[in-house]
Amino acid sequence: MAVTNWVDHLSAKEVAGAIYPGVGTEGILVLIGFVLWIGWHVLQAMQENDKLSSLARKRHGPNSHKSNVTDW
């Protein structure tokens, strides 16, 4: 079936305006994306704090780089 007139096709009862899959799920997908985005930032901050606090416990001095001390 070839569509020659999109206006008539999209206004037909069979189509009812749904021209892509997942119509009506946009709000849920935005909410899921927002939760994942905030969750990623929380996890990233926790990992960075753990890394920085472990480096702070080693108490490297300002001249430690001259002794080839690498902890990264």
DOLUM-435800 format. One record per residue (C-alpha): residue number from 1; residue in one letter; x, y, z. Coordinates in pm, 1 decimal. Layout:
N
   k r       px       py       pz
 NUM A        X        Y        Z
...
***
This chain:
72
   k r       px       py       pz
   1 M      0.0      0.0      0.0
   2 A    159.8    320.1   -116.0
   3 V     65.6    643.9     53.8
   4 T      9.7    926.1   -193.5
   5 N   -159.0   1180.7     35.4
   6 W    -16.2   1206.6    388.3
   7 V   -288.2   1441.8    512.5
   8 D   -559.8   1189.2    434.5
   9 H   -348.9    903.2    564.8
  10 L   -272.1   1065.1    902.2
  11 S   -633.1   1168.4    954.2
  12 A   -764.4    815.0    892.5
  13 K   -919.3    628.3   1184.5
  14 E   -669.7    341.5   1155.5
  15 V   -373.5    570.9   1211.7
  16 A   -531.2    817.1   1457.9
  17 G   -229.7   1047.8   1453.7
  18 A     20.5    790.1   1580.4
  19 I    309.5    822.8   1337.5
  20 Y    586.4    673.2   1554.0
  21 P    606.3    388.5   1804.0
  22 G    582.3    464.9   2174.9
  23 V    335.5    750.8   2154.1
  24 G    245.9    865.8   2504.8
  25 T    562.6    740.8   2676.1
  26 E    759.1   1063.3   2639.4
  27 G    689.7   1181.3   2994.9
  28 I    797.3    851.6   3146.0
  29 L   1112.7    843.2   2933.3
  30 V   1202.9   1199.6   3035.8
  31 L   1150.6   1107.6   3401.2
  32 I   1368.6    796.1   3365.3
  33 G   1636.7   1000.1   3188.2
  34 F   1630.0   1263.2   3461.1
  35 V   1663.6    999.7   3735.7
  36 L   1953.0    833.8   3552.5
  37 W   2123.0   1170.5   3500.2
  38 I   2098.7   1267.0   3868.9
  39 G   2202.6    914.5   3973.1
  40 W   2509.7    929.5   3751.5
  41 H   2613.8   1260.9   3907.5
  42 V   2570.2   1120.5   4258.9
  43 L   2774.0    807.8   4180.7
  44 Q   3043.5   1014.5   4007.4
  45 A   3072.7   1249.9   4304.2
  46 M   3098.9    957.7   4546.9
  47 Q   3375.4    794.0   4340.9
  48 E   3568.0   1119.2   4309.2
  49 N   3540.0   1183.8   4683.9
  50 D   3669.3    832.9   4759.5
  51 K   3963.8    879.4   4523.7
  52 L   4054.3   1222.4   4659.0
  53 S   4022.8   1116.2   5022.9
  54 S   4245.6    812.3   4960.9
  55 L   4506.4   1042.1   4805.9
  56 A   4473.6   1285.6   5096.5
  57 R   4536.9   1005.2   5347.0
  58 K   4873.3    933.8   5181.1
  59 R   4979.5   1292.2   5260.0
  60 H   5192.9   1362.1   4957.8
  61 G   5402.2   1672.6   4992.0
  62 P   5450.9   1949.5   4738.3
  63 N   5775.8   1788.4   4620.2
  64 S   5652.3   1428.7   4593.6
  65 H   5636.0   1453.4   4217.5
  66 K   6014.9   1485.9   4212.4
  67 S   6046.1   1135.6   4359.3
  68 N   5833.5    991.8   4080.1
  69 V   5537.3    922.3   4309.5
  70 T   5238.1    836.9   4095.8
  71 D   4903.6    731.9   4238.3
  72 W   4675.1    804.8   3945.2
***
